[in-house]
């Protein structure tokens, strides 16, 4: 039931766009294998920096919902520079190779602030602050929280919590919606009288702006 991407995935959606949650869920539904027996979400960052808290905020929101997959990285137990390498090693040693969705904050241009980037392949944590950390993820989700290029650590620490929280909330909602839509499609698989428009109505599309 999962569609195999024909081209490398790289899509960008601003978190304030109309229908951003639904559009993100479209990407997640197509590119995240929710039927995978070892699907893991690695939410990278720290609660000690407002800009770098996007990952653990997303992890906490998902953990407090009915999202059924393994989540590594929350506000209570962050996944950060100290424990990332060990976590990557543990994932690599699993009997069943995991499919990892990696989520992290990043810095970019002024005009890119607020963009959520969904990309095929791993992300490279710590790159913005010149830390050498192992790459992680089969699919990466990055949120541009502030401007990069100068004093990145200070920039992250002085990022508005509002934008970090708002973006993480949209990402978490879109992931939950994508999983709900996956369950609905699986339930209705083979029924040609039902289509994606019906799915939107049943899940109340208007609630996912």
Residue pairs with C-beta under 8 A, 6 or more apart in sequence:
1 35
1 185
1 186
1 189
2 30
2 33
2 34
2 35
3 30
5 30
5 31
5 120
8 120
8 121
9 27
9 31
9 118
9 119
9 120
9 139
10 117
10 118
10 119
10 120
11 27
11 117
11 118
11 119
12 115
12 116
12 117
12 118
13 20
13 23
13 24
13 27
13 115
13 116
13 118
14 20
14 114
14 115
14 116
15 114
15 115
15 116
15 143
15 166
15 167
15 170
16 114
17 23
18 209
19 208
19 209
20 116
20 170
20 174
20 209
21 170
21 173
21 174
21 177
21 208
21 209
22 174
22 177
22 200
22 205
22 208
22 209
24 116
24 118
24 170
24 171
24 174
24 178
25 174
25 175
25 177
25 178
25 181
25 208
26 178
27 118
28 118
28 174
28 175
28 178
29 178
29 181
29 182
29 185
31 118
31 120
31 139
32 39
32 99
32 101
32 139
32 175
32 178
33 39
33 99
34 178
34 179
34 182
35 182
35 186
36 98
36 99
37 96
38 70
38 94
38 96
38 97
38 98
38 99
39 69
39 70
39 98
39 99
39 101
40 69
40 70
40 71
40 72
40 91
40 98
40 99
40 100
40 101
41 59
41 62
41 69
41 70
41 71
41 72
41 73
41 100
41 101
41 103
41 175
42 55
42 72
42 73
42 79
42 87
42 91
42 100
42 101
42 102
42 103
42 136
42 137
43 55
43 56
43 57
43 58
43 59
43 62
43 71
43 72
43 73
43 74
43 79
43 103
43 104
44 55
44 73
44 79
44 80
44 84
44 102
44 103
44 104
44 123
44 125
44 136
45 52
45 53
45 54
45 55
45 56
45 57
45 73
45 78
45 79
45 80
45 104
45 105
46 52
46 53
46 56
46 78
46 80
47 53
47 56
47 75
47 78
49 153
49 156
49 157
49 159
50 156
50 157
50 158
50 159
50 160
50 161
50 164
51 105
51 107
51 145
51 146
51 155
51 156
51 157
51 158
51 159
51 164
52 105
52 156
53 75
53 105
53 161
53 164
53 168
54 103
54 104
54 105
54 143
54 145
54 164
54 167
54 168
54 171
55 73
55 78
55 79
55 103
55 104
55 105
55 168
56 73
56 74
56 75
56 78
56 79
57 75
57 164
57 165
57 168
57 169
58 103
58 168
58 171
58 172
59 71
59 72
59 73
59 74
59 75
59 79
59 103
60 74
60 75
60 76
61 168
61 169
61 172
62 71
62 172
62 175
62 176
63 71
63 74
65 172
65 176
66 176
67 172
67 175
67 176
67 179
68 179
72 79
72 87
73 79
73 103
79 87
81 125
81 126
81 131
81 133
84 125
84 133
84 134
84 136
85 133
85 134
87 136
88 134
88 136
91 98
91 100
91 136
99 138
99 139
100 136
100 137
100 138
100 139
101 137
101 138
101 139
101 140
101 141
102 122
102 123
102 136
102 137
102 139
102 140
102 141
103 140
103 141
103 142
103 171
104 123
104 125
104 140
104 141
104 142
104 143
105 142
105 143
105 144
105 145
105 156
105 164
106 117
106 123
106 128
106 142
106 143
106 144
106 145
106 148
107 128
107 144
107 145
107 146
107 147
107 148
107 149
107 152
107 155
107 156
108 115
108 144
108 147
108 148
109 147
109 148
110 147
112 144
113 144
113 145
113 146
113 147
113 163
114 144
114 163
114 167
115 143
115 144
116 141
116 142
116 143
116 144
116 167
116 170
116 171
117 140
117 141
117 142
117 143
117 144
118 139
118 140
118 141
119 139
119 140
119 141
119 142
120 138
120 139
120 140
121 137
121 138
121 139
121 140
122 135
122 136
122 137
122 138
122 140
123 135
123 136
123 137
123 140
123 142
124 133
124 135
125 131
125 133
125 136
126 132
126 133
128 148
128 152
128 156
129 152
129 153
129 156
130 152
141 171
143 164
143 167
143 168
143 171
145 156
145 159
145 163
145 164
145 167
146 155
146 156
146 158
146 159
146 163
147 155
148 155
173 208
174 208
177 203
177 208
180 203
181 199
181 203
184 199
184 202
184 203
185 199
188 194
188 199
